[in-house]
Amino acid sequence: AAAGFSELLTYMPHTHPLYPPLARQHLRHLRGLLRVQETEAGGGGIDAGAWHQLLDDRQSYCELTCTALVGYALCHALHPQGEKGGKGQKGPALADYVNSPAERLEMRTAVRAAFRAVAARVSLGLEGGRAGMVADACTDTGTLKTREEYFSRKAESGHDDRAGSVCLLFAVEFRRLLEEEEE
């Protein structure tokens, strides 16, 4: 949902009357997600910065695609020039709705931690393994009826185009954010 909201705000004119309330709603959602980001370095040291398969249940595993998509959405919220193609737009960009330097720092810290968690779950093939292998991606099953069904759903590891593509999406946005910080 966070990534989809980011895309909506990317292409919606900043002067549209619904942009300000939607931007505020999206940031409330992101703030809520920050509260459930994993801070412990469990899982062999790779869990810090990830989000769990069930966001509010620390017993569920730290999940790759959720972490990549939330990281992507946080990058969008921090782009100082607005979102993709937003440089020429009139009106405040999403980043202008971030409340304070402290909140901006909290989001940047969360993005960096998320990127480390994602990078730890994607093989670059540098150590003789196959590049592009992923770990801890949820099976794409859609909505399930019970928590138990989510817990019994297996985590995918190995080659997974869907998981790999959202990791690349996050990596591109993260790089853009780093470049903007350098300017």
Disulfide bonds with the S-S distance in Angstrom:
none
